[in-house]
């Protein structure tokens, strides 16, 4: 005859169920491991795949051979993908919390439009032809539009609706200007076609060096805003009751999103869906707590961007499909599925 042990004994011998926090921490480590694998694939796979031995040699024993040169170029491409992916995902999560809009992304507040308009202006009216020149014009355009959206959105009395309306109106105007200039100037149209698609193919050490400080500053500011943004996402009255400074939080959130989106768009061109889709996926298993959403988005967004870049290199060999095209093709159906799931679509 089997006799149950006393409740106190069962409590002592039964393994304690893992806490949600422990699961989230383990998930972060798993995400980092996945990112490392995708980064390795980004270096090894291209128009011509390289054996792991050649990749290892190029990473640690560069002797100037053809394989080592290819590895060096792919390292720059991978590093830029890591930085840009993290920036897009992190800024998307910040903007969704700031505007309390699950469809918010860098395009909603006009940041991509500002960068694109600045680049076409630089090409058409200032004769800028190099990527290093595009970077600074694109970043300046994103920053100016971000400041303008904040001003038109009410500045000290900014609300999510005002910010979204101001961003949408400015985006429409800038894209009209962009199309008009490109139609009238064939040279600008030819040069802009590649940049506006979004690509990591032009990554260089110089480009990374120019934009890396902006990525670093924007990332630190965004991560530090996790707790006050949690309050803002619950509504103005609740945020005030919790002691959050609404205007300061919104201003810093706009600043971080503008810096991150501006730097990523300047270096790679406008890449869609990364900042929109990844926060949705992350929110489905972390819940609405931005203290977990932001770190997860920072890690998993580069997984999507680098994975799309690798896929684009594989499906069009010996040429390649630009990463902006791949993310758009993949993002559309996936996002439709996500928004149809009530739990994921809600903030």
Residue pairs with C-beta under 8 A, 6 or more apart in sequence:
4 10
5 13
24 286
24 292
27 285
27 296
28 295
28 296
28 299
31 296
31 299
31 300
31 303
32 299
34 300
34 303
35 82
35 299
35 300
35 302
35 303
35 306
38 302
38 303
38 306
38 307
38 310
39 78
39 82
39 302
39 306
40 55
41 306
41 307
41 310
42 74
42 77
42 78
42 81
42 306
42 309
42 310
43 50
43 55
43 58
43 59
43 71
43 74
43 75
43 78
44 50
44 51
44 52
44 55
45 310
45 313
45 314
46 70
46 74
46 313
46 320
47 313
47 317
47 318
47 319
47 320
48 70
48 318
50 58
50 67
50 70
50 71
54 67
54 68
54 71
55 71
57 63
57 67
57 68
57 71
58 67
58 68
58 70
58 71
58 72
58 75
59 71
59 75
61 68
62 68
62 71
62 72
73 203
76 203
76 204
76 205
76 207
76 208
77 200
77 201
77 203
77 309
78 306
79 203
79 208
80 200
80 203
80 207
80 208
80 267
80 268
81 200
81 203
81 302
81 305
81 306
81 309
81 323
82 302
82 306
83 208
83 211
83 212
83 215
83 263
83 264
83 267
83 302
84 200
84 263
84 264
84 267
84 268
84 271
84 302
84 305
85 274
85 301
85 302
85 303
85 304
85 305
85 306
86 215
86 219
86 298
86 299
86 301
86 302
87 215
87 218
87 219
87 260
87 261
87 263
87 264
88 106
88 260
88 261
88 264
88 271
88 274
88 275
88 278
88 301
88 305
89 274
89 275
89 278
89 279
89 297
89 298
89 300
89 301
89 302
89 304
90 218
90 219
90 222
90 223
90 260
90 294
90 297
90 298
90 301
91 106
91 218
91 222
91 256
91 257
91 260
91 261
91 264
91 275
92 104
92 105
92 106
92 274
92 275
92 276
92 278
92 279
92 297
92 301
93 222
93 275
93 278
93 279
93 282
93 290
93 293
93 294
93 297
94 222
94 225
94 229
94 253
94 256
94 257
94 260
94 294
95 101
95 104
95 105
95 106
95 108
95 109
95 253
95 257
95 275
96 102
96 103
96 104
96 105
96 279
96 347
97 229
97 230
97 232
97 233
97 253
97 290
97 347
98 104
98 160
98 163
98 229
98 232
98 250
98 253
98 254
98 257
99 108
99 109
99 160
99 163
99 164
100 160
100 232
100 233
100 235
100 347
101 108
101 160
101 164
101 347
102 280
102 339
102 345
102 346
102 347
103 276
103 339
104 164
104 276
105 272
105 273
105 275
105 276
106 112
106 257
106 261
106 265
106 270
106 275
107 113
107 171
107 270
107 272
108 164
108 167
108 168
108 171
109 145
109 146
109 149
109 163
109 164
109 166
109 167
109 254
109 257
109 258
110 145
110 146
110 148
110 149
110 166
110 167
110 168
110 170
110 171
110 174
111 142
111 145
111 146
111 167
111 257
111 258
111 261
111 262
111 265
112 142
112 171
112 261
112 265
112 270
113 145
113 170
113 171
113 174
113 175
113 178
114 141
114 142
114 143
114 144
114 145
114 146
114 170
114 174
114 262
115 138
115 139
115 141
115 142
115 145
115 261
115 262
115 265
115 266
115 270
116 138
116 141
116 174
116 175
116 178
116 192
116 196
116 265
116 270
117 141
117 174
117 175
117 177
117 178
118 137
118 138
118 140
118 141
118 142
118 144
119 134
119 137
119 138
119 141
119 192
119 195
120 178
120 181
120 182
120 188
120 192
121 137
121 141
121 181
122 128
122 133
122 134
122 137
123 129
123 185
123 187
123 188
123 191
123 192
124 181
124 185
124 187
124 188
126 137
128 134
128 137
129 191
131 202
131 204
131 207
132 206
132 207
132 210
134 195
134 266
135 207
135 210
135 211
135 266
135 267
136 210
136 266
137 266
138 262
138 265
138 266
139 211
139 214
139 262
139 263
139 266
141 262
142 258
142 261
142 262
142 265
142 266
143 258
143 259
143 262
145 170
145 174
145 258
146 254
146 255
146 257
146 258
146 262
147 258
148 166
148 170
149 163
149 166
149 167
149 170
149 254
150 158
150 163
150 251
150 254
152 162
152 166
152 169
152 170
153 159
153 162
153 163
153 165
153 166
153 167
154 162
154 163
156 247
157 247
158 247
158 250
159 236
163 250
163 254
181 188
182 188
182 189
182 192
183 189
194 269
194 322
195 269
196 269
196 270
197 269
197 322
197 324
197 325
198 268
198 269
198 270
198 271
198 272
198 322
198 323
198 324
198 325
198 327
199 268
199 269
199 322
199 323
199 324
200 268
200 305
200 309
200 323
201 320
201 322
203 267
207 267
208 267
210 267
211 263
211 264
211 266
211 267
214 259
214 260
214 262
214 263
215 260
215 263
215 264
217 259
218 255
218 256
218 257
218 259
218 260
218 263
219 256
219 260
219 298
221 252
221 255
221 256
221 259
222 253
222 256
222 257
222 260
222 294
223 294
223 295
223 298
225 249
225 252
225 253
225 256
225 290
226 290
226 291
226 293
226 294
227 290
227 291
228 239
228 244
228 245
228 249
229 249
229 253
229 290
230 288
230 289
230 290
230 291
231 238
231 239
231 242
231 243
231 244
231 249
232 239
232 244
232 246
232 249
232 250
232 253
233 288
233 290
233 347
234 242
236 246
239 246
239 249
240 246
261 275
264 271
265 271
268 323
268 324
269 324
270 324
271 305
271 323
271 324
271 327
272 324
272 327
272 328
272 331
273 327
273 328
273 330
273 331
273 332
273 335
274 301
274 304
274 305
274 327
274 331
275 301
276 331
276 335
277 304
277 331
277 334
277 335
277 338
278 297
278 300
278 301
278 304
279 293
279 297
280 335
280 338
280 339
280 344
280 345
281 300
281 338
281 344
282 292
282 293
282 296
282 297
282 300
283 293
283 344
283 347
284 338
284 341
284 343
284 344
286 292
286 293
286 296
288 347
304 327
305 323
305 327
308 323
308 326
308 327
308 330
309 323
309 326
311 321
311 326
312 320
312 321
312 322
312 323
312 325
312 326
313 320
313 321
315 321
338 344
338 345
339 345
